[in-house]
């Protein structure tokens, strides 16, 4: 019984340590991350369009 209580107390302590140290992002950081993600998505789309154009040009030749 004593070992079970100690094991549960240890698990509670460990879980508290890992969940209690979580950092929350500020609004500015969230906006900056969203802007970077949007820029990356636009860049990927532009690369895909460029590849498609190259493929069409190769097919025409």
Secondary structure by P-SEA (a helix, b strand, c coil): caaaaaaaaaaaaaaaaaaaabbbbcaaaaaaaaaaaaaaaaaaaaaaaaaaaaaaaaaac
